[in-house]
Amino acid sequence: MKGGQSVAAPVKRAVNQRWRCVLILAVGLIVVVLISPPASGFKILETLGVTNPRTDPTTAETVGIIPACQSGQLVELRANVLQESSGALAEGEWLGSCTPDFQNYKVESKTVAGSPELQDGLASVFLFGVTRSGSEITSVGEGSGRTFIIRSAPQGKTPNLTVTNTTDPSRNPGFKLGDSWRLDLTLASPNAPVFLAVEKDHVDLGVIGPLNGLTDAQGRWSLSGSFGASSDVAFWAAQAVIGNSDSSERSTAVLVIVE
């Protein structure tokens, strides 16, 4: 009898565990069917960004682009930043209003309770977003990206890179084939070569340069060009790298969409 009980007990536990798993799965499927919002056309476009938590090592910034959505609706984004090297985890949200054009977003994420501080180096970013009309969710989207964490920077400042559509500034950050662009860099180290880290449709093209001479005595630099080839139709991201191609002095990222 004791031998029979010793065999029956674990079998019974295994059966109970199996039924619990089936029940949890069934409830999960019901919840998904009942509350799953429509997954329609809301693409979050993200990129390699830069965060400078020199004075606040608990905060990371994520930047990107969201497409046009119906005016009058709201956009909600949530970002989770995970830095594998340090074990740091940060979370943040961004709320905005839908516009008929592309728009930039910036999410400030704070480290969660018990998380280590952010350290120098790359971190992974996971994004989830919804659009709302009142209490109704009208579309959902998700994406992933990277942010480059810098704990210290020359002059105590993060170099700032901006892009301008010189053909039609009102389209920023959107461009059409034939539009001209200008990159402007400020707050960089003076008299230094400038490289660009470039991504196209989320594919890392590496660091190119040096380009167009040195920064001036005030740390300013610019570069101009145009989108003229059909291969230019893409989602582009660029970040200035100052001094040498693997320098930790990096600018904020710029994002453009060419249609």
C-alpha positions in Angstrom: 0.0 0.0 0.0 2.8 2.4 0.8 4.4 1.6 -2.5 1.1 2.3 -4.3 0.7 5.6 -2.5 4.3 6.7 -3.4 3.6 6.1 -7.1 0.0 7.5 -7.1 0.9 10.8 -5.4 3.3 12.1 -8.1 1.0 10.9 -10.8 -1.9 12.8 -9.3 0.3 15.9 -9.0 1.3 15.6 -12.6 -2.3 15.3 -13.8 -3.3 18.3 -11.7 -0.5 20.4 -13.1 -1.5 19.4 -16.6 -5.1 20.5 -16.0 -3.9 23.7 -14.5 -1.8 24.4 -17.6 -4.8 23.6 -19.9 -7.0 25.9 -17.8 -4.5 28.8 -17.9 -4.1 28.4 -21.7 -7.8 28.3 -22.2 -8.4 31.4 -20.1 -5.5 33.1 -21.9 -7.0 32.4 -25.3 -10.4 33.7 -24.2 -8.8 36.9 -22.9 -6.9 37.4 -26.1 -10.1 36.9 -28.2 -12.1 39.3 -26.0 -9.7 42.1 -25.5 -7.1 41.9 -28.3 -7.1 45.3 -30.1 -7.0 45.6 -33.9 -3.4 45.2 -35.2 -3.6 47.7 -38.0 -0.9 49.8 -39.7 0.7 51.5 -36.7 4.4 51.0 -37.2 6.9 52.3 -34.7 10.1 53.3 -36.4 13.1 53.3 -34.0 16.8 53.7 -34.3 20.2 53.9 -32.7 19.8 56.8 -30.2 22.1 58.3 -27.6 21.5 58.8 -23.9 23.7 60.9 -21.7 22.8 60.2 -18.0 25.9 61.9 -16.8 24.0 63.7 -14.0 21.2 61.1 -13.8 22.4 57.5 -14.4 18.8 56.3 -13.8 17.4 57.8 -17.0 17.6 56.6 -20.6 16.1 58.3 -23.7 14.7 56.6 -26.7 13.9 58.5 -29.9 12.1 57.5 -33.1 9.4 58.2 -35.6 5.7 57.2 -35.7 3.7 57.5 -38.9 0.6 59.6 -39.6 -2.5 58.7 -37.7 -6.0 60.1 -37.6 -6.2 63.6 -36.2 -8.1 63.7 -32.9 -6.8 60.4 -31.7 -4.0 59.9 -29.1 -0.8 57.9 -29.3 0.6 56.0 -26.3 4.1 54.5 -26.4 5.8 52.4 -23.7 9.6 51.7 -23.8 11.5 49.1 -21.9 15.3 49.6 -21.9 17.5 46.6 -21.0 21.3 46.9 -20.8 22.6 43.4 -20.7 26.2 44.4 -19.7 25.1 46.1 -16.5 21.8 44.4 -15.8 20.0 47.8 -15.7 16.3 47.9 -16.6 14.4 51.1 -17.3 10.8 51.8 -18.2 9.0 54.9 -19.6 6.0 56.2 -21.5 5.3 58.9 -24.1 1.9 60.4 -24.8 1.1 62.4 -28.0 -1.6 63.4 -30.4 -2.0 62.0 -33.8 -1.1 64.1 -36.8 -1.5 63.7 -40.6 2.3 63.6 -40.9 5.2 61.7 -39.5 6.3 62.9 -36.1 9.3 62.3 -33.8 8.9 60.9 -30.3 11.2 60.8 -27.2 10.6 58.4 -24.3 12.4 59.1 -21.1 12.7 55.7 -19.2 13.6 55.5 -15.5 15.4 52.5 -14.0 13.0 50.3 -12.0 13.3 49.7 -8.3 16.3 47.5 -7.5 17.9 48.0 -10.9 21.6 48.8 -11.2 22.6 52.2 -12.8 23.1 52.5 -16.5 26.7 52.2 -17.7 28.6 53.2 -20.8 27.6 51.0 -23.8 24.7 49.8 -25.9 21.3 48.9 -24.5 18.3 47.2 -26.2 15.0 49.0 -26.5 11.6 47.3 -26.8 8.6 49.4 -27.7 4.9 49.0 -27.7 2.3 51.5 -28.8 -1.4 52.1 -29.4 -3.6 54.7 -30.9 -6.8 55.6 -29.1 -10.1 57.3 -29.9 -11.5 58.0 -26.5 -11.4 54.7 -24.6 -11.3 52.6 -27.9 -8.0 51.2 -29.1 -7.8 51.8 -32.8 -4.4 50.3 -33.7 -1.4 48.7 -32.1 2.3 48.6 -33.0 5.6 47.3 -31.7 9.3 47.7 -32.4 12.8 47.4 -31.1 15.9 49.4 -31.3 19.2 50.4 -29.5 20.4 53.3 -27.5 24.0 54.2 -26.8 24.5 55.0 -23.1 27.2 57.6 -22.3 28.0 58.3 -18.7 30.3 61.3 -19.5 30.9 63.4 -22.5 33.4 66.1 -23.5 32.4 69.5 -22.2 29.7 67.8 -20.1 27.3 68.0 -23.1 25.9 65.7 -25.7 26.6 66.9 -29.2 23.3 67.7 -31.0 22.7 66.7 -34.6 19.7 68.0 -36.5 18.4 67.5 -40.0 16.5 70.0 -42.2 14.5 69.5 -45.3 15.8 72.5 -47.2 13.3 71.9 -50.1 10.3 72.0 -47.8 11.0 72.3 -44.1 7.3 71.7 -43.2 7.8 68.0 -44.3 10.4 67.3 -41.5 11.1 64.5 -40.8 9.5 63.3 -44.0 11.3 63.7 -47.4 10.3 63.1 -51.0 12.6 62.0 -53.8 14.4 65.1 -55.1 14.3 66.9 -51.7 17.5 68.4 -50.4 18.8 68.0 -46.8 21.3 69.6 -44.4 22.8 68.1 -41.3 23.9 70.5 -38.6 26.0 69.5 -35.6 26.6 71.6 -32.5 28.2 71.2 -29.1 30.8 68.9 -30.4 34.6 69.0 -29.6 36.3 71.8 -31.6 38.5 71.2 -34.6 37.7 67.5 -34.8 36.8 65.1 -37.7 33.2 64.0 -38.0 32.0 60.5 -39.0 28.4 59.3 -39.4 26.9 56.1 -38.1 24.2 55.2 -40.6 21.2 52.8 -40.6 18.9 52.2 -43.5 15.6 50.3 -42.9 17.1 49.2 -39.5 20.1 47.7 -41.2 23.4 49.0 -39.7 25.6 50.4 -42.6 28.5 51.1 -40.3 30.4 54.3 -39.7 31.5 56.3 -42.7 33.9 59.2 -42.9 35.5 61.5 -42.0 33.2 63.8 -43.9 33.3 67.5 -44.9 36.3 68.7 -42.9 36.5 69.4 -39.2 34.2 71.0 -36.6 34.9 74.7 -36.1 36.3 76.4 -33.0 32.8 76.3 -31.5 32.2 72.6 -32.2 29.9 73.2 -35.2 29.8 71.3 -38.5 27.4 70.8 -41.4 26.8 68.6 -44.4 24.4 68.9 -47.3 23.0 66.6 -49.9 19.8 65.4 -51.6 17.7 62.3 -52.0 17.7 61.6 -55.8 17.9 57.9 -56.4 15.1 55.4 -56.1 17.3 53.4 -53.6 17.0 56.4 -51.3 13.4 55.6 -50.5 13.8 54.2 -47.0 13.8 54.9 -43.3 17.2 56.5 -42.5 18.9 57.1 -39.2 22.2 58.9 -38.6 24.4 59.8 -35.7 27.6 61.9 -35.6 30.7 60.2 -34.2 33.3 62.8 -33.3 37.1 62.4 -33.3 37.4 58.9 -34.7 35.2 56.1 -36.0 34.9 54.3 -32.6 34.8 57.4 -30.4 32.4 57.4 -27.5 31.6 61.1 -28.3 28.3 60.6 -30.2 25.5 63.0 -31.1 21.8 62.7 -30.7 20.3 60.7 -33.6 18.4 62.1 -36.6 15.6 60.1 -38.3 14.1 60.7 -41.7 11.7 58.9 -44.0 12.1 59.2 -47.7 9.0 58.4 -49.8 
